[in-house]
Amino acid sequence: MKKILGISAFYHDSAAALTIGDEIIAAAQEERFTRIKHTPDFPTNAIKYCLEEAGLELDELDAIVFYDKPLLKFERLLQTYYAFAPKGLVSFLKAIPVWLNEKMFLKKLIYEGLKEVGPYQKKQVKLLFPEHHLSHAASAFYPSPFEQAAILTIDGVGEWCTASIGIGEQGKIKLLKEMEFPHSVGLLYSAFTYFLGFTVNSGEYKLMGLAPYGNPNSEETNKFISIIKKELVDIKEDGSIWLNQRYFNYATGLRMVKDRKWKNLFGISRRAEEDKLEQHHCNLALAIQLVTEEIVLKMAQEAKRITGLDHLCLAGGVALNCVANGKLLKEKIFKEIYIQPAAGDAGGALGAALAVNYMYFNGSRKREDKLDTMKGAYLGPDYSDKEIQQVNKKVKAVFDHYQNISDLNQLVASKLAEGHVVGWFQGKMEFGPRSLGNRSILGDARNPEMQKKLNLKIKYREGFRPFAPSFLEEKAGEYFDIEENSPYMLLVAPVKESRRKSMADNYMNLPFWDRLYTERSDIQSVTHVDFSARIQSVSKQTNERYWNLISEFEKQTGYGLLVNTSFNVRGEPVVCTPYDAYRCFMSTEMDYLVIGDYLYEKTKQPDWQNKEKWRVVFKKD
């Protein structure tokens, strides 16, 4: 069995993953270790973790694989500037030295990065470079439970490719159709992310969360859709698109769009991050979300047409758009859909390793059950009881140590039911952007104040941001209109009609904040303003500890679901270590913290009112 290390780096969301034969041993993002969100730096710490988890040294690896081909990217850069000349000279003069000094010599950078990991024989290293979208495709197909599947990858841009349709069968992947830069669904969505005041490559999920506040019946929303489809993007029947570059600036400029032209086009100025959100911002967010969904559906239909297969695998940054995923599932174009939980560039590290295992080394692949091989995405580091105790001594924590886990679950469930917020730190850290019950902040979904409390007093983020429910896998039908499991929080589903409250006829016309704080269901804090929810089904087989907690909450309250949000504050990566968790707990208004079998109550901690002591200033996301 081949031992392969995959790496993604130097753009954003650097990560490392290690596979041995058909098994994914470990995977983690570098940001979790350095505490710099979306870091592009060489993933030294993530690689060290992966090697330690596998008990390997660098010289024992059969291959080290980078997730794309840098020389093809450089070719695209040169050809793009040539095609747009003389425009973009300032951008060209800034970009070319970086490429010449760093990225053109990527092998040298990788070799130097590996020196920081540990000693190795340079001549023995087999360094390989699959293409970007092959890495994405491999990250989705190979871990999937399907023996054969269509594969759809959609992101900003790799080397040239911005979207691809392929087919996976046993150990082989063949890409059948590609769309090329500068025409890109991911870059189109990022352009609106920029125009609406969020940060590109990290704020797209905020745009998705803002879209439901738009009014689908509004003349303005429909006007925005018409403008987008008439002036900005031509959508073909096969889902390919043509973007009118007269309005965009990402190809050769320093910004995503030409601000003045967009202001003239939509009648509103680009929103600055600190500006108040208005209804027209929400309507514009909804417009681009609906256009994106239309494109994704057409691409999926084309994948079905040219492959004729019943199963679909999805990856690439756009595959993290769980609203589009939910619509795709509802259309039943395919019988089953599998989405890589780390669908963005971090997952490219895993895909690169898997692609080389199967397509370079001809590794064997068999699927005998309906489970994927991602191990619930619990692929990051975990910490021993001894390591937790060391942190307790370091921070002088006051805690209760439980020998009986059932007693701990009963107490935590009761505190949640009373309206308290609990930090929940267990086992292996999740790989990908979602916290799935091991690095989570939990609350009571029934509590109508919980959404506001979590946003403003715990996460310190925008008040409009929605929260996801974690629910017992077997109880999904009690809360949501969905038949499929959603273990990775990558699908949006409607809240069941029976749980919704009656709305006034003018509900959709209410002001932004009035609609947000209108009670919509008996699980208010996870019901978005359009009666949807981004859902996570929790399996006893995959995460028994989390499943048992939710089961205990159901025994006490009759509700088998909880609010689950990532264990971090705005601008900070998800916590990795017990110390990260305790520091985050102490710097927020969280009430309780559970690390393994240890329970911490805020008001019992030394100097617990001094939040600034524990607060770290992070770069805004």
N, C-alpha and C positions, 0 to 999 in steps of 0.2 A: 504494500500500500504506500502510495506516494505522500510525502509530507510537504505541504505547499503553504507558503505565506503570501497572502494578498495584501496589497497596500494601495490606499488612495491618499493623495496629498497635493499640496501646492495650489489648490483653488479654494475650496471650502469643505468643511466637514471631513477632515482627514481621519482615517481609520485604518485598522489592521484586522485581518482575519486569518485563522489557521485551520486547515483541513488535513485530515489523514484518511486517504481513500475516500469513501463515501460519507465520512462523518465530519460534521462541523464541530471542531473542538472548542474554539473560542473566537470572539469578535468583539471589538469595542472601538468607540470613537475617542480620538486623542483629547478632545475638549473636556472629557470627564476627568482626566488626570491633571491637565494643566489649568483647568477652570477658566479657560478662555473660549467663549462660545463660538462655534463654527470655525475653529482655528484651521488655517491652511498648512500649519507647520508639519514637518516630517513627523510621523506618528511613533516617535521613539518609545514613549511609555506604553502605548497600546501594543506595540510589537513585543516589548519586554513581558507584558502580561500574557500575551498569547503563547510565547515560548515557555514561560513558567508553567502555564496551565497544561501544556503538552509535555513538559519535562524534556525540552529539546534545547540544543544550542544552534546557532546559525549554521554551522558547518554540517549539521545533520539534515538540513532541509534539502529536498530534491529540486526545488525551484522557489524563487522569489518573483512575484508577479506584480507589475504596476498596472493600474486599471485602464489606462488608455495609451495612445501613441502620440507622444509629444511632437514628433517631427511633422506628422500630419496636421496637428493643430497650428504649427508654425507656418506650414504651407497655406492653410486657410487664412491666417492672419495676413500674410504677404499678398495673396491674391485678392483679398477683400479690400485692402488699402489701395491696391493697384486699380481695382474696378471702380472705386469711389473717388479716386484722385481727381482734382487736388484737395477735395474735402478730407477732413480728418488728419491734417498734418500735425496738429498739436498732440492728438492722441497717439499718432504713429511715433512721434519723437519720444513720447513717454514709454510706450510699450516695447519698442524694439530693443532698447538697451537691457531691459529686464530679461527679454527672451535670449538675447545674445550672451548675457553674463550668467544667467541661471538656467532657464528652461531648455535651451539648446543643449546644455550639458547635463541633462537630467540624470544620466547614468552616474556621473561624477557626484551629483548631489545625493543620490541614493546610497552610493558606496560610503560617502562621508557620514550620512545619517546612520547607516548600519554600524559604523565604528562607535557611535554613542550607545548602541545597544549592547555590543560585546565584541570580543575578538572573533575573527573569521579569516579564512583563506580566500582572498579576492578571486583568485584563478578558479576556485572550485564553485563559485556562485553562478548558478544558471539564472540569468535575469531575462524575463520575458515580458512582452508588451501586447496584450490583446487590444482590440479596438474598444472604445468607450461603450458603445451600444451593445456589443457582444457581452461585455462585462455585466451590463444591466440585464440583458436577456438571460444570461447564465444564472444570475442571482435569483431570478424568479422561477425559471423552469426546473433547475436541478434540485432545489429543496422541495419543490411542489410534490403532491401525491400522485401526479399524473404521469403515466407512461408516455403519453403523446399529447401535445397541446400546441395551440397557436400562441404566439408570444407577441405582445405589443409593448414597446418601450417609447416613452414620451418624456422629453425634458427640455432644457434650454438649448444646449448644444454640446456635442462631444468634440470630435475632430471636425468633421463636416456635418455629420448626421445629427438631426434634431428629433427624429422619430423613426421607428422601424417596425416592420411586421416580419415575423419569422415563424419557424416551426421547430419544435423540439421533439425528438423521438429517441428514447433510451438515452444514449450518451452523446448524441449529436445535436447541434443546433445549426440551422441554416437560415440566414437572413434573406428574405425574399424581396423586400421593398423598403426603400428609405426615402425620407424627406431631408433636404439639405438646407443649411444655413444660407441666407439670413432668415429664412421662413421657418418659424418656430412657435409652437403653441406655448411652450414654457416661457419664451422671451416675450410673447404677447401678454401673457398673464403678469409677468414681472414688470412690464411697462406700466400696467395699471396699478400694480403694487407701489411703484415709484410715484406715480401721479397722485395717488391717494394718500401719500405721506408716510408709507411704511418702507422698511429697508429691504432692498432686493436680496434675494437668496436666503432670507430668514423671515420676512414679513408676509409671505404669500398666504400662510395659514391665517393671518389676521384679516387679510382681504376676504378669504373664504368665510371667516366668522362674521364679517361685517355684512356680507351679501344678503343674508336672510332679513336684515332690517330694511332692505329695499322693498318697495311696493310693486308687486308684479302687475297690478292693475293700473298703475299710474301711466299717464301719457308720457311723462318724462322718461320713465324706464324704457318704454317702447321706442321712444325717440332715440335714446342712447343706443339701444340695440341696432336700430336702423342705421345710425351713423357709423357704428363700428363695422357693420357688415357692408356698408356702401363705400366707406372711405378708407378704412384701415386694413380689413382682411377680406379676401375672396376665398370662400369655402367651397372646395370641390366636392363632388359626390363621393369620392373615395376617402374623404377626410383630410386630404392634403390641403394646404393653405398657401396663399400668396399674400405677403405683407407689403403694404405700400410704404417703401422706404423713405418717401418724402416726409413722413410724419415721425419716423423713428431715428434714433441717434446712436443705438448700441453698436452698430457695425463698425463705426470708425470714431465715434465721439466719446465724450467722458460722462455722458448721461444717457438714460434709457430713451427719452423722447425729446422732441423739440417743443419745449414748454409753451411758447407763444402760439404755435400752430394748434396744439391741443386745446388751449384756452379758447381760441377762435372756433374750434370744431365743436366743443361741448358746452361752451358758454360759462365755464367755471375755471378758476385758476388752479394751478397745482397746489394741493394742500401741504402745508408744512406739518411736521410731526406733532408740534404742540398746538396746532389749530383745532378749534372745536369741530366736532363731526356734525355735519348737517345732513338733512334728508337727501339732498342731491348727491352727496358722497355715497350714501347707502344705495341709492338707485343706480349709480354708475357701477358700484361693486356688483350688484345683482346682475346688471346687464352683461358684464364681461364673464361672470360666472355662468350665466345661461348660454352665452356664445361658446364658452369652453366646453360645456357639457355637450352641446350639439356637435362640436368637432370630435370629441372623444367617442361619442356614439357612432359617428360615421366611420371613424378609424376602426372601431371594433367590428362594425358591419363588413368593412372591407377585409379585415382579418378573417372573418368567418367565410366570406365569399371565396377568397383565394386558397384557404386551407381546408375548408369543409369539415373542420374538427369541432368537437363538442365542448372542449375545455380551453380556457384562456388563462395565460399568465401575464401579469402586469408588473412593470418596473419603470424607473425613471422618476424624476421629481414630481411630475404631474400625476403620477399614480398615488401620491399622498393626498390628492384632492378627494377626500372621502365622500363629498357630496356627489361629485361626478361618478365615483365608484358605485354609490347607492343607486343612482339612476341607471347605470349600466346593468347592474344586477337585476333591477326591476324590469328592464326591457327583455330579459331572457333570450338575448342573442346567443348566449352560450349556456349550456346546462350548469357548468360550474366555473367559478373564477377564483384564481389564487393570486394574491398580491404580496410581493416581498415586503415584509414589515420595515426594512431599512431600504426603502425604494430609491432614495436619493444617492448622492455620490458616496456616502459612507458604505452603502451596500455594494458599491462597485468593487471594493476591496474583496469582499466575499465572492462576488461573481467572477472576478479575475482568477482567483484561486480555483474555483470550481471549473471554470472553462478550461484551464490548463490541465486539471486532473482528468477530465473526460475527453477533451479534444486533442490534447498534445500527448498525454500519457496513455490514452485509450482505457481509462478506468471504467469498471463495470458499474451499472446502475440498475437497481431493481426496486420496484415499489410493490409491497405486499399488503399494505393497508391504506386507510384513508388519511393517515397523519402525514404532515410534512416532516422535514428533518431539521427544522429551525429550533427545536427544543423550547417552543414557546417564546423564542427570542431572548431567553434567559442565557446569554452567552458571555456576559461580562464577569468581573471579579466578585467573589463573595468573601466574607470575613469570619474568622473563627471566634469562638467565645473568648479566647485569650486576647485577641486583638481588640474586641469590644471592651474588655476590662481595662486594657491599657489606655484607651481613650477616656474611659470613666475616670481613671486616676489623673490623667493629664488635665481634664477640664474641671475636676473636682465635682463631678455630677452626683446628684442625689437620685437614687433609683430604687425600684423594687425588682428583684429577680424572681421569675416564676419558674418553678419546676414542672408545674402542670399547665400545659398550653391551653387546655380547655378553660381553666380559671382566667387566664389572661384574655382569651377571646371573649368571655362573658363580660369582663370588666370593660374592655375596649368597645364592644358593641353597645353596652349601656351608656358609655360616655358619648358615643356617636349619636345615639337616640336622644340624648339630652341636649344636642345642638353643639357639642364640642367638635373641634377640628383636630385630627390626629395625623401625625407624620408616621408613615408605615414603611419600615426598612427591613427587608428580608432577603436572604439568599443571594442569588446571582443577579447582577445588574442587567437591565434590558439593553439589547442592541437595537438602535434605531431611535427615532424621535419621540416615541410614545412610552410613557410609564405604564406598565401593565400589572401593577400590584406588588412589585418588589422595591420600587423607589417611588412611592406615591404619597400624596396628601389626600386624606379621606374625609368625607362629610356625609350628612344625611340628606338624601335627594328629596325627601318630603318637605324639608324646611324651606319656606319661601324666601328666607333671608340669606340662605347659604351661598347662593351665587354671588351676591353683592359682598358678603363677608370675605369670601375666598379671594375675590379680585382685588378688593381695596385694602384689606388688612393682612392678608397672607402673601399673595403673589405680587402685590404692589404693581398692578398692571391695569390696562384700560378696562373700564367697567362693563363694556359691551361684550367682552369675551365669554364664550359659552364653556360649559363643562360637560364632561362625558360621564355616563353611567357604566359601572362594572356590575354585571348581574350574573346570577347562576345560569350556566349554559342551558340547563333544562327548563328554565323559567322564562326564556326569551318571549314566548308567545303571550305571556301575561302582561307585558309592558309595551312591546313594539310589533309593528306589522312587518315581520321578517321571518323567513323560514330557515335561513342559513345561519351558521355560526360566524361570529366576527371576533376572533381571538386577539387580533392586533389593532383594534380600534381604527380600522380603515374603511368602515362603511357608515353611512348615515341612513337611518330608518325613521319612518314616521312613528310618533307615539300613538298608541291605540286610541281610537275614538272614545272608547269606554272610560278612559282615564282623563280625557280633556274636559275642561270647564266650558260652559257656554260663553261665547264672546259677543260683545255688542256689535251691531252691524257696522259701526264705524271703526272697528278695531284696527284694520290695516291703514286707516288714515290718521291714527293717533300719532302725536309727536314721538320721536325716536325713543326717549327715555320713558315716556308713559307706557309705551308698548312693552318695553323691557320689564317693567315692574308690575305689569298686569298678571294676575294669577291665571295660568293657562291649564294646569293639570295638577293631579295629586302627587306628581314627582316634579314639582316646579323647577327645582334647581338644575335639572338636566334636560328640561324641555325648552328648546330654543323658540324664538319668537314666531317661527313658521311651523311649530309643532313637530320639529324633527329632533333627533339626538344622534350624536356620534357615539356608537355603541361598542362595548367590549364584553364579549361572552367569556365567562371564566369557567374553565374545565377543572374538575377535581383531579383528573389524570395529569394535567400540565402544571397546575399550581395549587396543590392541596391546601397549603397554609392559608392562602388568600380565600380560596373557596370555603374553607371552614369558618373564617371570620364572617363572610357574607351570610353563610348558613345560620350562624349564631345570631346575627342581626335580624334575619328573617324570623327566627324563633321568638325573638323579643318584640318585634314590631309588626310582623306579617308582611314585610317588604324585603324581597331577596335582591336588593341592589343598593349600591352606594355611589356617591359622587367620587370620582377618581381623577385627580389632576397630578401633573408631574411634580416631583419633590424638588422644587427650586423656586427662586423668585425671578422677577423680570430681569433679563440681561445676564442671568447666571445659567450655566449648564445644569442638567439634572445631577443630583448628588451622587457621588461614587462611594465614598468611604463613610464609616461611622462618624468620623470627625466632621465631614462635610454635613452630614445629617444633623448632628447636634448643633453645629454653628448656625445652620439655616433655621432650625427650631428656635434657637435663642434670639435670632435677629428678627423674628416675625411674631405675630400674635397667635401662633399655633398654641393649642392648649395642652396636648399630650404628644409624646413621641414613643414609638416602639421600635427598638433595634433588637432583632432576634427575640430573645426571651426577656428583655429588659424594658421596663416601663418607666418613663420620665414624666413627671408632672411639672408644668412650667413654674407654678408659684412656689415650688419646693426647691428650685434651683438657686444657687448662690447668685446674688446680684441680678435676679431675673428681670428686673425692670429696666436694666441698662442695655437696651437693644443695640445701641450704637457700638458698644464694645465688640459685638460679634459681627457687625455688618461689614461686608466687603464691597467696595465700589467696583462694579463691573461695567464694561462697555455695553451700551444699550444695544438690544438685539434689533 
